[in-house]
């Protein structure tokens, strides 16, 4: 008798998280393709030191990073130590010198223009839809100097990048923020609160949330 084939595809939870990222990237592509973004491409954005075009370029690159890391990581690779989580990933990246480099690269990539970048963003979303359906829930990838985390947790980090920059881009051109699932921002809030807890401790976060009279430090924003 032939042994039954094991299902190595993504679980329901994996499909949920990955679907939220795809939805956000699709919304970003639509926004980048808008006339309002094109008209203000070279104007300053809501983020200091970045034009509207550079912000759009950074959003597309941040979204596409998950595909790039998947391509670079051997599916059989396993970590030497503990896996990164979304919280420890961002905590490790907060003081990284790469931030200034990001502005330079984004400005360079913005030269391609809104039509090209909107098309790239749509292609990223389409590639995600195909690729994510093929990857098992325990798939790992190497990021941040080769340190490893699960594909699903890296997707959670992309929710922070894409949703926040989607909001930044809409604000930059005076448009309402594109509507996406409420689950996405909930995941972002959970991660940002986790970073604050790691940086400042639980009671500092509790006081920041509920006891203004006993707040002694600025807990938020976390970066």
Residue pairs with C-beta under 8 A, 6 or more apart in sequence:
8 136
9 133
9 134
9 136
10 18
10 132
10 133
10 135
10 136
10 137
11 137
13 137
13 152
14 132
14 137
14 151
14 152
15 132
16 183
17 152
17 155
17 156
17 187
18 128
18 132
18 151
18 152
18 155
20 155
20 159
20 180
20 181
20 183
20 184
20 187
21 63
21 66
21 128
21 155
21 158
21 159
21 162
22 125
22 128
22 129
22 132
23 180
23 181
23 184
24 63
24 158
24 159
24 162
24 163
24 166
24 180
24 184
25 63
25 121
25 124
25 125
25 128
25 162
26 122
26 125
27 166
27 178
27 179
27 180
28 59
28 60
28 63
28 121
28 162
28 165
28 166
28 169
28 178
29 118
29 119
29 121
29 122
29 124
29 125
30 118
30 178
31 37
31 166
31 169
31 170
31 175
31 178
32 56
32 59
32 60
32 114
32 117
32 118
32 121
32 169
33 114
33 115
33 118
34 173
34 175
36 173
36 174
36 175
37 52
37 56
37 114
37 169
37 173
38 113
38 114
38 115
39 173
40 52
40 172
40 173
41 51
41 52
41 53
41 56
41 110
41 113
41 114
42 51
42 52
42 53
43 51
43 52
43 172
44 50
44 51
44 52
44 172
45 51
45 52
45 54
45 55
45 168
45 169
45 172
46 55
46 168
46 169
46 171
46 172
47 55
47 168
47 172
49 103
50 58
50 103
50 106
50 107
51 107
51 110
52 169
52 172
52 173
53 107
53 110
53 111
53 113
53 114
53 117
54 103
54 106
54 107
54 109
54 110
55 106
55 165
55 168
55 169
55 172
56 110
56 114
56 117
56 169
57 105
57 106
57 107
57 109
57 110
57 112
57 117
58 102
58 105
58 106
58 165
59 121
59 161
59 162
59 165
59 166
59 169
60 109
60 117
60 120
60 121
60 124
61 105
61 106
61 109
62 158
62 161
62 162
62 165
63 121
63 124
63 125
63 158
63 161
63 162
64 120
64 124
65 143
65 158
66 128
66 141
66 151
66 154
66 155
66 158
67 124
67 127
67 128
67 131
69 141
69 142
69 143
69 154
70 131
70 135
70 139
70 141
70 151
72 141
72 142
73 140
73 141
73 142
73 148
75 139
77 140
77 142
77 148
78 140
78 148
79 140
79 147
79 148
83 140
83 148
83 149
83 150
83 153
84 92
84 143
84 144
84 147
84 148
84 149
84 153
85 149
85 153
85 194
86 149
86 153
86 156
86 157
86 160
86 191
86 194
87 191
87 194
87 195
87 198
88 198
89 143
89 144
89 149
89 153
89 154
89 157
90 157
90 160
90 191
90 195
90 222
90 223
91 195
91 198
91 199
92 144
92 147
93 144
94 195
94 222
94 223
109 117
110 117
112 120
132 151
132 155
135 151
137 150
137 152
138 150
139 150
139 151
140 148
140 149
140 150
140 151
141 148
141 149
141 150
141 151
141 154
142 148
143 149
143 154
156 187
156 191
157 191
159 184
159 187
159 188
160 188
160 191
160 192
163 180
163 184
163 185
163 188
164 188
166 177
166 178
166 180
167 177
170 176
170 177
170 178
171 177
192 220
192 221
192 222
193 205
195 222
195 223
196 204
196 205
196 208
196 219
196 220
196 222
197 205
199 219
199 222
200 217
200 219
204 215
204 216
204 217
204 219
205 219
207 214
207 215
207 216
207 219
208 215
208 217
208 219
208 220
